[in-house]
Amino acid sequence: MIVKCTAESGGQRVAPAYGLTYVLPPEFGLTRGREYEVYGFALFEKGPAVLVRNDDRDPEWYATSVFEVLGSAVPAGWRAGRGAGYELVLTYPELAASESTMAELVELRQDALRAFARQVQTRTSSLPVEATPPFAALVDLAEHFHQDYDVVADTALGVVDAYAVGRADEVRAIVADLEALFAAGMDDVVAHRIWIVEGWASYDPARDGLTCLDWLKQVKDHLSA
């Protein structure tokens, strides 16, 4: 299911309490004329909304009035559900089955984001979720990019260097993770899932003009040198 944003500058977004709140830039995370993949449809008490991945790649529910529907085919595997604050939800199974997951997704909680990221990979990546090599060592590195990572070093690669001190085994494991992921066909959808969502890294390579895939290539080359 594909929709196109038709709003000039703002529109109604679903809030944590499931009300519809009119927001303007920069809170309005969509671009007029851009097409978006739909990951769910819901009838909230205040009106209908669809779940999309906004311009920052985060999941958000926006009122259907914000969009023009371009393709209405419902993805295979979607399920129906209901809960407090919404009469109906039609979406992927983990979200349809759980009121708490619905609330956590609107609040951008990590567990709900992980399930959503797997859906994004399934829909938009050529690398199937079940074929993604393990990446525990890489996530350990990402977790060291906490909210105060910039006091550790002046650059992102400097933080990687600081992490590597006294961690020869961990460094070898990270390189092995990255080599396996690239060999399997990792793209930016998977790289974003691993680094930002699974690893919960506070460093977003986009601030340096890089994709997550570009960044992980840099990390691999840097640690392999």
C-alpha positions, 0 to 999 in steps of 0.5 A, a space after each residue: 500500500 502506497 500513499 503520497 503526502 498532499 499536505 502543504 506544510 503540516 497535518 494531523 499526527 496521532 499523539 501518544 494518547 491517540 488524539 489527532 494533533 495538528 503539527 507544523 514543521 519541523 514536527 511534521 515529518 513528511 514532505 509534500 509530493 513524496 510517496 510513503 509505504 504504509 505499514 498499518 491502518 487504524 481507526 482511532 477514536 478521533 479518526 482514521 490514520 495510516 502508519 508510515 516511515 517519516 522522513 527521519 525513518 521513524 514510524 508515525 501515524 498520520 491522519 488519512 487526510 494528509 495523503 492521497 492513496 496511490 496503491 491500495 493492495 493490502 500486504 500479505 500477512 497483515 492482521 486485524 486487531 483492536 484496543 483501548 483508543 482504537 476501534 480497529 487496526 490492520 497491520 503486521 501481526 506483532 502490532 495488531 496483537 498487542 495494545 502495549 506494542 501499539 502504545 510503545 510504537 507511538 512513543 518510539 520505544 525500543 522494543 516496538 521499534 525493533 519489530 517495526 524495523 524488521 517489517 521495513 527490512 521485509 518490505 524494502 530490503 533485498 536481504 530477508 530478515 531470516 537470512 541476516 547474519 548475526 551482529 551481536 558484536 556490532 550492536 555492542 559497539 553501537 551501544 557505546 555511542 551513547 548520548 554523551 559519546 561526543 565527550 569520548 572523542 572529537 570524531 565518530 571514528 575516534 569513539 571507535 578507536 576508544 572502544 577498541 583499546 584493550 578489546 582485540 577479541 571484540 574488534 575481531 568479532 565486529 569485523 567478522 560481523 561486518 564482513 558477513 553482513 556485506 557478503 550477505 548483501 547488506 543495504 542501507 535498510 539493514 544497516 539502519 536497522 542494526 546501527 540505529 534501531 537494534 544498537 540504539 546508537 545516538 550517533 546518526 551518520 546522516 549528520 556527517 552526510 553519510 548513510 548508515 551503510 557508508 558508515 559501517 563500511 568506514 568502520 570495517 575499513 578502519 578496524 581492518 587497517 
